[in-house]
Amino acid sequence: MNLTQLRQSLRNQRKQLSAEIVSQASTSISKKIISLPEFLNSEHIAFYFSNENEIDPAEIAHHAQQKNKKIYFPVFGNKQLFFYRVDQNTKYIKNQFNILEPVHSKKDFCPIEKIDLFLIPLVAFDAQCHRIGRGAGCYDRALASKQKNATLIGLAYEFQRSIVLFRKAGMLRWTKL
């Protein structure tokens, strides 16, 4: 199976999950994340809006807001991801991929180097913490200039684990999956 086939197969399998399975897995993972030292010690956290039955980090974001952590969501533009701070007053719109993004202003922009924890969706991963996303390379490009001490945590289901991934130049290794 080549990379495109692996990506499509796993995305299709994830799309078939019931809402109950997605909710249970998201809650279980959320409980683990909010107890990690990397979460507890972070001040600036980047999240994502789940799509196609990805693990939903909404509970983690809610907990982060209760702990007065600054939270950020990506906005896609010019084949790049830019991160913007959000709060309870932020409004959202769907982008060209049907994924919610914050309606933002320049004052909400956050340089990627300021974020100390990134929670990232993925399609596949391996035991060495290599990740495959949807194929556009947006997170790989955006995080190439991340803060050296930033933690990258990929959120996924166990069935998304692969024995060996097709690695290519520019792929980032993740701190935790």
Secondary structure, 3 states (H helix, E strand, C coil): CCHHHHHHHHHHHHHCCCHHHHHHHHHHHHHHHCCCHHHHCCCEEECCCCCCCCCCCHHHHHHHHHCCCEEEEEEEECCEEEEEEECCCCCEEECCCCCEEECCCHHHEECHHHCCEEEEECCEECCCCEEECCCCCHHHHHHCCCCCCCEEEEECCHHHECCCCCCCCCCCECCEC
